[in-house]
Amino acid sequence: MQVTETLAEGLKREIKVVIPAKDMESKMNERLADVKDKVRINGFRPGKVPVAHIKKLYGKSIMADLVNEIVREQPTAILSERGEKSATQPEVSMTEDKDEAEKILAAEQDLEFTLSYEVLPPIELKSFEGLKVTREVVDVTDEEVDEQVKKIAESARTYETKDGAAANDDRVTMDYVGKVDGEAFEGGTDNGAELVIGSNRFIPGFEEQLVGVKAGDQKTITVTFPSDYPAKNLAGKEATFDITVKEVASAGDLEINDELASKLGIESAERLREIVRGQIESQYGSVTRQKIKRQILDQLDEMYKFETPASLVDAEYNGIWSQVNNDLAQSGRSFEDEDTTEEKAQEEYKKLAERRVRLGLVLSEIGEKAGVEVSEEEMQRAIYDQLRRYPGQEKQILEFFRSQPGAAASIRAPIFEEKVIDHLLSQIDVTDKKVSKEELMAEDEEAGSEETKKSAPKKKAAKAENSEGEASDAPKKKAASKKKAADESAE
């Protein structure tokens, strides 16, 4: 077998592979000899079928199997011998000429094919000594816990039908049809909708007009959608709602006690407060974690500059761009509404895709050098979390993970990345800073990452920019197949 490099340009590689026809014929003859003792053909005793006859019957199919095996197995072997890692699955190209293909199958012509791929760039890790992050910490107050417990109690509050007119804090059950310019609009119709007057759940001005209605009343309410309403076709528009009141009910007493906790399946009101406090702390902790991670990624972004495989960047960009367009379509908005143009947005998202791929490779290299691994138990736990999100579809989801090599990678990658971040936090300078709830939740434009400051038309329309998208700063493991954990899940 002759292996010749025909292209080495940047990260791009092209390898020509030639296997002489005589070598292919030799491999085929070995297979034929093996088949000779196993094949059963009428008119011949077992093991006595002439090889020439077997070759005439099965030669082409055996040769086709050999070609498929070589094309499937040799790319991995060739890259291993060259000490290279391909960013994605190498592309294999060979003749499409029917006559040439027939000659190859007849061992009358050399088998030739070309491998095209991009190598993962070598990454020389730098010292973590200069990395510093500030961890914002919020103390959860008793008042905040009580406020959340009160909201829970509100949701569990009982209501009793009343004959009189609806007042603030009463619950109104109604059917309604919303219209703009006399035409019903999508999402503007509901039956049996329940609304507590004063809860501010509906469009501003809607609930106030329910004060005074009684069961059986029919009324038309006129409101104006806010100018920044997510649905562009409704933003700033005047709308009418034809309502039919089904029931008016007054609220029972709001009591926070052991009885309320018992209704919620909790042993006591004190335990309810403990659970609520833990939930609030967890929510704040998630925000703190994202901010810390963003600081680390921003600093790594400044430390590492190298060429990234275009195939990985394109794949990342396509995923981001699809999400952006889906978000805009769902909100009924356009790039112009987001104070940009499609061309500018594309440019910014391409930069974001390149950053994510580069940081993903850096994190993967750090993880490998630190011996970071994702355990089977962690994988099982993550898959179980997926199953809980889709009750009734557990069997299909498990089958999906078993049959799709990339599915496991999509689960493994974010776990691996978070463990690498934990490793970095154990190595770098971390300073705690007490802040208020408002300070923690506010967007810090000065300290925010390049992703937050520049890449989105607006975060409202581009979920690729929010904290949920931080995990994709590391490409999925098949994208970072340079690393041990990545090798396990690469397609």
C-alpha positions in Angstrom: 0.0 0.0 0.0 1.3 3.4 -1.0 0.4 6.4 1.1 1.3 9.8 -0.4 0.5 13.2 1.1 -0.8 15.4 -1.7 -1.9 18.5 0.3 -0.6 20.1 3.5 -2.0 23.6 3.7 -2.6 25.0 7.1 -4.7 22.4 8.9 -5.9 20.8 5.7 -4.5 17.4 4.6 -5.1 15.2 1.6 -3.7 11.7 1.4 -3.7 9.5 -1.7 -3.8 5.8 -1.0 -3.0 3.2 -3.6 -3.3 -0.6 -3.1 -1.8 -2.6 -6.0 -4.3 -4.9 -7.9 -2.0 -7.9 -7.1 -2.3 -7.2 -3.4 -6.1 -6.9 -3.6 -6.1 -10.2 -5.6 -4.0 -11.8 -2.9 -6.4 -10.7 -0.2 -9.3 -12.0 -2.3 -7.7 -15.4 -2.8 -7.2 -15.7 0.9 -10.9 -15.2 1.4 -11.7 -17.6 -1.4 -9.6 -20.3 0.2 -11.5 -19.8 3.4 -14.9 -19.9 1.6 -13.8 -23.1 -0.3 -14.2 -25.3 2.8 -17.5 -23.7 3.8 -19.5 -23.2 0.7 -22.2 -25.7 -0.4 -22.8 -25.9 -4.2 -24.9 -28.5 -5.9 -22.8 -31.0 -7.9 -19.8 -30.7 -5.7 -18.7 -32.4 -2.5 -17.9 -30.2 0.5 -14.4 -28.8 0.2 -14.0 -30.0 -3.4 -15.4 -26.9 -5.2 -12.7 -25.5 -7.6 -11.4 -22.1 -6.5 -11.9 -20.8 -10.0 -15.6 -21.7 -9.8 -16.0 -20.0 -6.4 -14.2 -17.0 -7.8 -16.6 -16.8 -10.7 -19.6 -17.0 -8.4 -18.4 -14.9 -5.4 -15.3 -13.0 -6.5 -16.9 -9.6 -7.0 -18.9 -9.7 -3.8 -15.8 -10.7 -1.8 -13.8 -8.0 -3.5 -16.5 -5.4 -2.7 -16.5 -6.5 0.9 -12.7 -6.0 1.0 -12.9 -2.6 -0.6 -15.5 -1.5 2.0 -13.4 -2.8 4.9 -10.2 -1.1 3.6 -12.0 2.2 3.1 -13.6 1.9 6.6 -10.5 0.9 8.5 -7.5 2.4 6.8 -8.2 6.1 7.5 -7.9 5.5 11.2 -4.8 3.4 10.8 -3.2 5.9 8.4 -3.9 8.9 10.8 -2.5 6.9 13.7 0.7 6.1 11.8 1.1 9.8 10.9 0.4 10.8 14.6 -2.5 13.0 13.5 -6.1 13.5 14.8 -8.8 14.5 12.4 -11.2 17.2 13.5 -14.1 15.4 11.9 -14.6 12.1 10.1 -12.1 12.1 7.1 -13.8 12.4 3.7 -13.1 9.4 1.5 -13.3 9.8 -2.3 -12.7 7.2 -5.0 -13.6 6.6 -8.6 -17.2 6.9 -9.6 -16.5 5.5 -13.1 -18.4 2.3 -13.6 -15.8 0.6 -15.8 -13.0 1.5 -13.5 -15.0 0.1 -10.5 -15.5 -3.1 -12.4 -11.8 -3.5 -13.1 -11.0 -2.9 -9.4 -13.5 -5.6 -8.4 -11.9 -8.0 -10.9 -8.5 -7.2 -9.5 -7.4 -5.8 -12.8 -6.8 -2.2 -11.6 -5.2 -0.7 -8.5 -7.5 0.4 -5.8 -7.1 4.2 -5.3 -8.8 6.5 -2.9 -8.2 9.9 -1.3 -8.6 11.0 2.3 -9.4 14.7 2.9 -9.5 16.0 6.4 -8.4 18.8 8.8 -6.0 18.0 11.7 -6.6 19.3 15.1 -4.0 22.0 15.9 -1.3 21.3 18.5 -2.0 23.2 21.7 0.8 24.1 24.2 -0.8 24.7 27.5 0.2 27.8 29.4 0.5 28.5 33.1 -2.7 29.2 35.1 -0.8 31.5 37.3 -2.3 34.7 35.8 -5.9 33.5 35.9 -8.1 35.3 38.4 -11.9 35.3 38.9 -14.3 37.0 41.2 -17.1 34.9 42.7 -20.1 36.9 43.5 -22.0 35.6 46.5 -25.5 36.6 47.6 -26.8 36.0 51.2 -30.4 34.7 51.1 -32.5 36.8 53.5 -35.4 35.5 55.6 -37.5 38.1 53.9 -36.8 36.7 50.5 -37.6 33.2 51.7 -40.8 34.3 53.2 -41.7 36.1 50.0 -41.2 32.9 48.0 -43.1 30.8 50.5 -46.0 33.3 50.3 -46.1 32.8 46.5 -46.3 29.1 47.0 -49.1 29.6 49.5 -50.8 31.8 47.0 -50.7 29.0 44.4 -52.2 26.6 46.9 -54.8 29.0 48.1 -58.4 27.8 47.9 -61.2 29.8 46.3 -64.9 29.8 47.0 -67.6 30.8 44.4 -69.2 34.1 45.2 -72.5 35.7 43.8 -71.3 39.3 43.9 -69.1 41.3 41.6 -65.4 40.6 41.1 -63.0 42.6 43.2 -59.2 42.7 43.6 -57.7 39.4 44.6 -60.8 37.5 43.3 -60.4 34.8 40.8 -62.3 35.1 37.5 -62.9 32.0 35.3 -63.7 33.0 31.7 -63.6 32.2 28.0 -62.1 34.9 25.8 -61.4 35.6 22.2 -58.7 38.2 21.4 -58.9 40.3 18.2 -56.8 42.8 16.4 -58.5 44.9 13.7 -61.5 42.7 14.2 -59.6 39.5 13.4 -58.9 36.8 15.9 -55.1 36.3 16.4 -53.2 33.1 17.1 -52.8 32.5 20.8 -55.5 35.0 21.7 -58.3 32.5 22.5 -58.8 30.4 25.6 -61.6 28.6 27.4 -61.9 28.2 31.2 -59.0 30.5 31.8 -58.4 31.4 35.4 -57.1 34.9 36.4 -56.6 36.4 39.8 -57.3 40.1 39.6 -54.1 42.0 40.7 -51.7 39.2 39.8 -50.4 41.1 36.7 -50.3 38.0 34.6 -52.1 39.5 31.6 -51.5 42.5 29.4 -51.4 45.8 31.3 -54.9 47.2 31.7 -56.7 43.9 31.2 -57.2 42.8 34.8 -58.4 46.2 36.0 -61.4 45.9 33.6 -62.5 42.7 35.2 -63.3 44.5 38.5 -67.1 44.5 38.8 -67.9 41.6 36.5 -70.3 38.8 37.6 -70.8 35.2 36.5 -72.6 35.1 33.2 -71.5 38.6 32.1 -70.2 39.2 28.6 -67.9 42.1 28.1 -65.4 43.4 25.6 -62.1 44.6 27.0 -59.8 46.9 25.1 -56.1 47.0 25.7 -52.9 47.9 23.9 -50.0 45.5 23.6 -46.7 46.9 24.9 -44.4 48.2 22.2 -41.7 45.7 23.2 -44.1 42.7 23.1 -42.2 39.7 21.8 -44.7 39.0 19.0 -44.0 41.6 16.4 -47.5 41.3 14.8 -49.0 42.4 18.2 -46.5 44.8 19.6 -48.0 48.3 20.0 -51.3 47.1 18.6 -54.7 47.8 20.1 -56.7 44.6 20.8 -60.1 43.7 22.0 -61.0 40.6 24.1 -64.6 39.3 24.0 -65.0 37.6 27.4 -67.7 35.5 28.9 -67.4 35.2 32.7 -67.9 31.6 33.9 -67.3 32.1 37.6 -66.2 34.6 40.2 -64.6 33.2 43.3 -63.1 34.9 46.4 -59.8 33.8 48.0 -59.6 31.9 51.2 -57.3 32.9 54.0 -53.6 32.9 53.2 -52.1 30.7 55.9 -48.5 29.5 56.0 -48.5 26.6 58.5 -47.9 22.9 58.8 -51.2 22.2 57.1 -50.1 24.0 54.0 -46.8 22.1 54.0 -48.7 18.8 54.4 -50.8 19.6 51.3 -47.5 20.0 49.4 -46.2 16.7 50.7 -43.7 18.3 53.2 -43.6 17.5 56.9 -43.7 21.0 58.3 -43.7 24.7 57.4 -40.2 25.0 58.7 -39.0 22.3 56.4 -40.8 24.1 53.5 -38.8 27.2 54.3 -35.6 25.2 54.3 -36.4 23.7 50.9 -37.3 27.2 49.5 -34.1 28.6 50.9 -32.1 25.8 49.3 -33.8 26.4 45.9 -33.0 30.1 46.0 -29.4 29.4 46.9 -29.2 27.0 44.0 -30.6 29.5 41.6 -28.2 32.2 42.7 -25.4 29.6 42.6 -26.2 28.8 39.0 -25.9 32.4 38.0 -22.7 32.8 40.0 -21.3 29.7 38.3 -22.1 31.1 34.8 -20.4 34.4 35.6 -17.3 32.6 36.9 -17.2 30.4 33.9 -17.5 33.4 31.6 -14.6 35.1 33.3 -12.4 32.0 32.8 -13.4 31.6 29.2 -12.7 35.2 28.5 -9.2 35.0 30.0 -8.5 31.7 28.1 -9.7 33.4 24.9 -7.1 36.1 25.4 -4.4 33.5 26.2 -4.8 31.2 23.2 -4.8 32.2 19.6 -4.4 29.6 16.9 -6.0 28.4 13.7 -9.2 26.4 14.2 -10.5 23.7 11.9 -12.9 25.3 9.4 -15.1 22.2 9.5 -15.7 22.5 13.2 -16.3 26.2 13.0 -18.8 25.8 10.2 -20.7 23.1 12.1 -20.8 25.3 15.3 -21.9 28.4 13.2 -24.6 26.5 11.5 -26.0 25.4 14.8 -25.9 28.9 16.2 -27.4 30.5 13.1 -30.3 28.0 13.0 -31.1 28.8 16.6 -30.9 32.6 16.0 -33.3 32.3 13.0 -35.7 30.1 14.9 -35.8 32.5 17.8 -36.5 35.5 15.5 -39.2 33.6 13.7 -40.9 32.6 16.9 -40.8 36.1 18.2 -42.0 37.6 14.9 -39.0 39.9 14.8 -36.3 40.6 12.2 -32.7 41.6 12.3 -33.7 45.2 11.6 -35.9 45.1 14.8 -32.7 44.1 16.6 -30.8 47.1 15.4 -28.5 45.1 13.0 -28.4 43.5 9.6 -28.3 39.9 8.6 -24.8 40.4 7.2 -23.5 41.9 10.4 -25.2 39.3 12.5 -23.6 36.5 10.4 -20.2 38.1 10.8 -20.5 38.3 14.6 -21.8 34.7 14.9 -19.0 33.4 12.8 -16.6 35.0 15.3 -18.6 33.4 18.1 -18.4 30.0 16.5 -14.6 30.3 16.1 -14.2 31.3 19.7 -16.3 28.4 20.9 -14.4 25.8 18.9 -11.0 27.3 20.0 -12.0 27.3 23.7 -13.5 23.9 23.4 -10.2 22.5 22.1 -8.3 24.3 24.9 -10.6 23.0 27.6 -10.3 19.5 26.2 -6.5 19.7 26.2 -6.5 21.0 29.8 -8.9 18.2 30.8 -6.7 15.5 29.2 -3.6 16.7 30.8 -5.4 16.9 34.2 -6.8 13.4 33.8 -10.4 14.6 33.8 -12.8 11.8 32.9 -16.5 11.3 32.8 -17.5 8.2 34.7 -20.2 5.8 33.6 -22.2 6.7 36.7 -22.2 10.3 35.7 -23.3 9.4 32.2 -26.1 7.2 33.5 -27.2 10.0 35.8 -27.3 12.5 32.9 -29.3 10.1 30.7 -31.7 9.5 33.6 -32.2 13.3 33.8 -33.1 13.2 30.1 -35.6 10.4 30.6 -37.3 12.4 33.4 -37.8 15.3 31.0 -39.8 13.2 28.6 -42.1 10.9 30.5 -43.6 8.1 28.4 -40.8 8.2 25.9 -38.2 6.5 27.9 -37.8 3.5 25.6 -37.4 5.6 22.5 -34.8 7.8 24.2 -32.7 4.9 25.4 -32.8 3.4 22.0 -31.7 6.7 20.5 -28.7 6.8 22.8 -27.8 3.2 22.0 -28.1 3.6 18.2 -26.6 7.0 17.7 -22.8 7.4 18.5 -23.1 11.2 18.6 -25.9 11.1 21.1 -23.7 9.9 24.0 -21.2 12.6 23.0 -23.8 15.3 23.4 -24.4 14.1 27.0 -20.7 13.6 27.8 -19.3 16.9 26.5 -21.0 19.3 28.9 -20.2 17.1 31.9 -16.6 16.9 30.8 -16.5 20.7 30.3 -17.9 21.4 33.8 -15.4 19.1 35.4 -12.6 20.9 33.6 -13.9 24.2 34.9 -13.9 22.7 38.4 -10.3 21.7 37.9 -9.4 25.2 36.9 -11.1 26.7 39.9 -8.9 24.5 42.1 -5.8 25.9 40.4 -6.5 29.6 40.0 -7.0 32.6 42.3 -10.7 32.9 43.3 -11.9 35.9 45.3 -15.4 36.0 46.9 -17.4 39.2 46.7 -20.6 39.8 48.6 -23.2 41.4 46.3 -26.9 42.1 46.3 -29.5 40.0 44.4 -29.8 42.9 41.9 -26.1 43.1 41.3 -25.8 39.4 40.8 -28.7 39.2 38.3 -27.8 42.4 36.4 -25.9 42.2 33.1 -22.4 43.7 33.6 -21.7 45.2 30.2 -18.2 46.2 31.2 -17.1 42.8 32.6 -19.3 40.7 30.3 -17.6 38.5 27.7 -17.3 39.2 24.0 -20.1 36.8 23.5 -22.5 38.9 25.6 -21.3 42.3 24.4 -21.0 41.8 20.7 -22.2 38.6 19.2 -26.0 38.8 19.4 -28.5 41.0 17.6 -30.0 41.0 21.1 -30.0 38.3 23.8 -33.8 38.4 23.7 -33.8 37.2 20.2 -30.7 35.0 20.3 -30.7 32.3 22.9 -27.3 31.2 21.6 -25.9 34.1 23.7 -27.4 33.3 27.1 -25.9 31.3 29.9 -27.5 28.1 28.5 -25.2 28.5 25.5 -22.0 28.6 27.6 -21.8 24.8 27.5 -21.3 25.0 23.8 -18.1 27.0 24.2 -16.6 23.5 24.1 -17.5 21.7 20.9 -19.1 18.3 21.4 -16.6 15.6 22.1 -16.4 14.5 18.4 -15.2 18.0 17.7 -12.5 17.7 20.3 -11.6 14.1 19.4 -7.9 15.0 20.1 -8.5 14.1 23.7 -9.0 10.7 25.3 -12.6 11.3 26.4 -13.3 12.7 23.0 -11.8 9.7 21.3 -14.3 7.5 23.0 -17.3 9.3 21.6 -16.0 10.5 18.2 -18.0 9.3 15.3 
